[in-house]
Structures are given as C-alpha cells and as structure tokens.
Amino acid sequence: MTMLTDPNQIEHYRMIVLWRGLGLELTGMKMSRGVSCYKTLKGMGMKGTKAQIHAELGKLMGKIPESV
C-alpha cells in the first residue's frame, strides 16, 4: 500500500485519474455520476475538445516522472 502525503504526489495522481476518466468519456462511458472529467479539466483552465485535452494531458503526463 502506498500513501500519498506530498501535495505534488496528490496532484499528480489526480491528473492521472482525470486523464484516464477523460479517456473513458471519449469512448462514451462515464467515470461517475458527478461532474465529468472534461468539465473539471475545463474548470482548471484547459481549452479545446475532449480529444484535444486528452492528447495535451497525455503529453504532459509523459513529461512528468512516474513518482506515484
């Protein structure tokens, strides 16, 4: 079991979850009944379509080392 205590680790994990959830939304599925991952990411300042944001976030994830 891994415990995330550093704020950077928590934010990194959150971004991974949002990226994976957006991938599900691209295929027509939902991750939860609440606010969509797309809407959450748009609220964080990202712009574009679901596919554009997913690709941009994927590139960003590639630059961040896997520390989680």
DSSP file (Angstrom, degrees, kcal/mol; ACC not computed):
  #  RESIDUE AA STRUCTURE BP1 BP2  ACC     N-H-->O    O-->H-N    N-H-->O    O-->H-N    TCO  KAPPA ALPHA  PHI   PSI    X-CA   Y-CA   Z-CA
    1    1 A M              0   0    0      0, 0.0     2,-0.4     0, 0.0     0, 0.0   0.000 360.0 360.0 360.0 134.9    0.0    0.0    0.0
    2    2 A T        -     0   0    0     66,-0.0     2,-0.5     2,-0.0    66,-0.0  -0.903 360.0-153.8-111.1 137.4    1.3    3.4   -0.9
    3    3 A M        -     0   0    0     -2,-0.4     2,-0.7     0, 0.0     0, 0.0  -0.946   6.3-148.6-112.9 127.5    0.3    6.6    0.9
    4    4 A L        +     0   0    0     -2,-0.5    64,-0.0     1,-0.2    -2,-0.0  -0.838  35.0 148.9 -94.8 117.2    0.4    9.9   -0.9
    5    5 A T        +     0   0    0     -2,-0.7    -1,-0.2     5,-0.0     3,-0.0   0.641  45.0  87.4-119.3 -26.6    1.3   12.7    1.6
    6    6 A D  S  > S-     0   0    0      1,-0.1     4,-2.1     4,-0.0     3,-0.5  -0.607  75.7-133.4 -77.7 133.2    3.2   15.2   -0.6
    7    7 A P  H  > S+     0   0    0      0, 0.0     4,-2.3     0, 0.0     5,-0.2   0.830 107.2  55.7 -56.3 -32.9    0.9   17.7   -2.3
    8    8 A N  H  > S+     0   0    0      2,-0.2     4,-2.3     1,-0.2     5,-0.1   0.895 107.2  48.8 -67.3 -38.9    2.8   17.2   -5.6
    9    9 A Q  H  > S+     0   0    0     -3,-0.5     4,-2.5     2,-0.2    -1,-0.2   0.909 111.3  50.0 -64.6 -42.4    2.1   13.5   -5.4
   10   10 A I  H  X S+     0   0    0     -4,-2.1     4,-2.3     2,-0.2    -2,-0.2   0.920 112.4  46.6 -63.5 -44.6   -1.6   14.1   -4.7
   11   11 A E  H  X S+     0   0    0     -4,-2.3     4,-2.2     2,-0.2    -1,-0.2   0.889 111.6  52.0 -65.5 -39.6   -1.9   16.5   -7.7
   12   12 A H  H  X S+     0   0    0     -4,-2.3     4,-1.9     2,-0.2    -2,-0.2   0.925 111.1  46.9 -62.5 -45.0    0.0   14.1  -10.0
   13   13 A Y  H  X S+     0   0    0     -4,-2.5     4,-2.4     1,-0.2    -2,-0.2   0.896 110.1  53.6 -63.6 -40.8   -2.4   11.2   -9.0
   14   14 A R  H  X S+     0   0    0     -4,-2.3     4,-2.5     1,-0.2    -1,-0.2   0.909 108.2  49.9 -60.5 -42.9   -5.4   13.5   -9.5
   15   15 A M  H  X S+     0   0    0     -4,-2.2     4,-2.4     2,-0.2    -1,-0.2   0.883 109.2  51.7 -65.2 -38.1   -4.2   14.4  -13.0
   16   16 A I  H  X S+     0   0    0     -4,-1.9     4,-2.6     2,-0.2     5,-0.2   0.928 111.0  48.0 -62.7 -44.4   -3.7   10.7  -13.9
   17   17 A V  H  X S+     0   0    0     -4,-2.4     4,-2.6     1,-0.2    -2,-0.2   0.911 112.8  48.0 -63.8 -42.9   -7.3    9.9  -12.7
   18   18 A L  H  X S+     0   0    0     -4,-2.5     4,-2.3     2,-0.2    -1,-0.2   0.884 111.9  50.3 -65.3 -37.9   -8.7   12.8  -14.7
   19   19 A W  H  X S+     0   0    0     -4,-2.4     4,-1.7     2,-0.2    -2,-0.2   0.927 113.3  44.9 -65.5 -45.4   -6.8   11.8  -17.8
   20   20 A R  H  X S+     0   0    0     -4,-2.6     4,-1.8     1,-0.2    -2,-0.2   0.904 113.4  51.1 -64.7 -41.2   -8.0    8.2  -17.5
   21   21 A G  H  X S+     0   0    0     -4,-2.6     4,-2.1     1,-0.2    -2,-0.2   0.883 107.9  51.9 -64.3 -38.5  -11.5    9.3  -16.9
   22   22 A L  H  X S+     0   0    0     -4,-2.3     4,-1.8     1,-0.2    -1,-0.2   0.860 105.4  56.2 -66.2 -34.9  -11.5   11.6  -19.9
   23   23 A G  H  X S+     0   0    0     -4,-1.7     4,-0.9     2,-0.2    -1,-0.2   0.902 107.4  48.7 -61.2 -40.7  -10.3    8.6  -21.9
   24   24 A L  H ><>S+     0   0    0     -4,-1.8     5,-2.3     1,-0.2     3,-0.7   0.905 108.5  53.7 -63.4 -41.6  -13.4    6.8  -20.8
   25   25 A E  H ><5S+     0   0    0     -4,-2.1     3,-0.9     1,-0.3    -1,-0.2   0.830 101.9  59.1 -64.5 -31.2  -15.6    9.8  -21.7
   26   26 A L  H 3<5S+     0   0    0     -4,-1.8    -1,-0.3     1,-0.2    -2,-0.2   0.817 105.9  48.6 -65.7 -29.6  -14.1    9.7  -25.2
   27   27 A T  T <<5S-     0   0    0     -4,-0.9    -1,-0.2    -3,-0.7    -2,-0.2   0.457 126.7 -99.8 -89.8  -0.8  -15.4    6.1  -25.6
   28   28 A G  T < 5S+     0   0    0     -3,-0.9    -3,-0.2    -4,-0.4     2,-0.2   0.472  84.8 118.9  99.6   3.1  -18.9    7.1  -24.3
   29   29 A M      < -     0   0    0     -5,-2.3     2,-0.4    -6,-0.1    -1,-0.4  -0.555  53.8-135.7 -97.3 166.0  -18.6    5.8  -20.8
   30   30 A K        -     0   0    0     -2,-0.2     3,-0.1     1,-0.1    -8,-0.1  -0.936   4.5-153.1-119.5 145.9  -18.8    7.8  -17.5
   31   31 A M  S    S-     0   0    0     -2,-0.4     2,-0.3     1,-0.2    -1,-0.1   0.807  78.1 -12.2 -85.1 -31.9  -16.5    7.5  -14.6
   32   32 A S        -     0   0    0      2,-0.2    -1,-0.2   -11,-0.1     0, 0.0  -0.934  65.8-104.9-155.4 176.7  -19.1    8.7  -12.0
   33   33 A R  S    S+     0   0    0     -2,-0.3     3,-0.1    -3,-0.1    -1,-0.0   0.598  96.9  76.1 -84.4 -11.0  -22.5   10.3  -11.7
   34   34 A G  S    S-     0   0    0      1,-0.2    -2,-0.2     0, 0.0     2,-0.1   0.307 101.7 -27.9 -79.9-150.5  -20.9   13.6  -10.6
   35   35 A V  S    S-     0   0    0      1,-0.1    -1,-0.2     2,-0.1    -3,-0.0  -0.391  73.3-110.9 -66.3 138.3  -19.2   16.2  -12.6
   36   36 A S     >  -     0   0    0      1,-0.1     4,-2.1    -3,-0.1     5,-0.1  -0.284  16.4-121.0 -70.2 156.8  -17.5   14.9  -15.8
   37   37 A C  H  > S+     0   0    0      1,-0.2     4,-2.6     2,-0.2     5,-0.2   0.867 114.5  57.1 -63.3 -36.4  -13.7   14.9  -16.0
   38   38 A Y  H  > S+     0   0    0      1,-0.2     4,-2.4     2,-0.2    -1,-0.2   0.927 107.7  46.1 -60.7 -46.2  -14.0   17.1  -19.1
   39   39 A K  H  > S+     0   0    0      2,-0.2     4,-2.1     1,-0.2    -1,-0.2   0.884 112.0  51.7 -66.2 -38.2  -15.9   19.7  -17.1
   40   40 A T  H  X S+     0   0    0     -4,-2.1     4,-0.9     2,-0.2    -2,-0.2   0.926 111.8  46.0 -62.7 -45.3  -13.4   19.5  -14.3
   41   41 A L  H  <>S+     0   0    0     -4,-2.6     5,-2.0     1,-0.2     3,-0.3   0.871 110.7  52.8 -67.7 -36.6  -10.4   20.0  -16.6
   42   42 A K  H ><5S+     0   0    0     -4,-2.4     3,-1.5     1,-0.2    -1,-0.2   0.889 107.0  53.6 -63.2 -38.1  -12.2   22.9  -18.4
   43   43 A G  H 3<5S+     0   0    0     -4,-2.1    -1,-0.2     1,-0.3    -2,-0.2   0.734 101.5  59.8 -67.4 -22.4  -12.6   24.5  -15.0
   44   44 A M  T 3<5S-     0   0    0     -4,-0.9    -1,-0.3    -3,-0.3    -2,-0.2   0.426 129.3 -95.0 -85.9   1.0   -8.9   24.1  -14.4
   45   45 A G  T < 5S+     0   0    0     -3,-1.5    -3,-0.2     1,-0.3     2,-0.2   0.469  77.2 140.6 104.8   2.2   -8.3   26.3  -17.5
   46   46 A M      < -     0   0    0     -5,-2.0     2,-0.4     2,-0.0    -1,-0.3  -0.541  33.7-157.3 -79.2 146.7   -7.8   23.8  -20.3
   47   47 A K        +     0   0    0     -2,-0.2     2,-0.2     5,-0.1    -5,-0.0  -0.941  40.2  49.3-127.6 147.2   -9.3   24.6  -23.6
   48   48 A G  S    S-     0   0    0     -2,-0.4     2,-0.0     4,-0.1    -2,-0.0  -0.717  84.2 -41.9 126.4-175.0  -10.4   22.5  -26.6
   49   49 A T     >  -     0   0    0     -2,-0.2     4,-2.6     1,-0.1     5,-0.2  -0.257  61.8 -98.1 -79.6 173.4  -12.4   19.4  -27.3
   50   50 A K  H  > S+     0   0    0      1,-0.2     4,-2.5     2,-0.2     5,-0.2   0.925 125.6  48.3 -58.3 -44.8  -12.3   16.3  -25.3
   51   51 A A  H  > S+     0   0    0      2,-0.2     4,-2.3     1,-0.2    -1,-0.2   0.895 111.7  49.1 -65.1 -40.7   -9.8   14.7  -27.7
   52   52 A Q  H  > S+     0   0    0      2,-0.2     4,-2.5     1,-0.2    -1,-0.2   0.920 113.2  46.0 -65.4 -43.5   -7.6   17.7  -27.8
   53   53 A I  H  X S+     0   0    0     -4,-2.6     4,-2.7     2,-0.2     5,-0.2   0.897 111.7  52.3 -67.2 -39.4   -7.5   18.0  -24.0
   54   54 A H  H  X S+     0   0    0     -4,-2.5     4,-2.0    -5,-0.2    -2,-0.2   0.917 112.4  45.5 -62.2 -43.3   -6.8   14.2  -23.7
   55   55 A A  H  X S+     0   0    0     -4,-2.3     4,-2.0     2,-0.2    -2,-0.2   0.913 114.0  48.5 -66.1 -43.2   -3.9   14.4  -26.1
   56   56 A E  H  X S+     0   0    0     -4,-2.5     4,-2.0     1,-0.2    -2,-0.2   0.911 113.1  47.0 -63.4 -43.2   -2.5   17.5  -24.4
   57   57 A L  H  X S+     0   0    0     -4,-2.7     4,-2.6     1,-0.2    -1,-0.2   0.857 109.0  55.7 -68.2 -34.8   -2.8   16.0  -21.0
   58   58 A G  H  X S+     0   0    0     -4,-2.0     4,-1.6    -5,-0.2    -1,-0.2   0.894 107.9  48.0 -63.5 -40.5   -1.2   12.8  -22.3
   59   59 A K  H  X S+     0   0    0     -4,-2.0     4,-0.9     2,-0.2    -2,-0.2   0.906 111.8  50.4 -65.1 -41.1    1.8   14.7  -23.5
   60   60 A L  H >X S+     0   0    0     -4,-2.0     4,-1.0     1,-0.2     3,-0.6   0.900 108.3  52.3 -63.1 -41.7    2.0   16.5  -20.1
   61   61 A M  H 3< S+     0   0    0     -4,-2.6     3,-0.4     1,-0.2    -1,-0.2   0.847 104.0  58.1 -63.7 -33.5    1.9   13.1  -18.3
   62   62 A G  H 3< S+     0   0    0     -4,-1.6    -1,-0.2     1,-0.2    -2,-0.2   0.775 105.4  50.0 -66.6 -26.7    4.8   11.9  -20.5
   63   63 A K  H << S+     0   0    0     -4,-0.9    -1,-0.2    -3,-0.6    -2,-0.2   0.693  96.1  80.6 -85.1 -20.7    7.0   14.7  -19.2
   64   64 A I  S  < S-     0   0    0     -4,-1.0     2,-0.0    -3,-0.4     0, 0.0  -0.760  86.7-120.6 -90.4 126.8    6.2   14.1  -15.5
   65   65 A P        -     0   0    0      0, 0.0     2,-1.4     0, 0.0     3,-0.1  -0.357  28.6-106.8 -65.1 145.8    8.3   11.3  -14.0
   66   66 A E        +     0   0    0      1,-0.2    -4,-0.0    -4,-0.1    -5,-0.0  -0.586  60.3 148.0 -73.9  94.2    6.3    8.4  -12.5
   67   67 A S              0   0    0     -2,-1.4    -1,-0.2     1,-0.1   -58,-0.1   0.398 360.0 360.0-108.7   0.4    6.8    9.0   -8.9
   68   68 A V              0   0    0     -3,-0.1    -1,-0.1   -56,-0.0    -2,-0.1   0.451 360.0 360.0 -92.0 360.0    3.4    7.7   -7.6
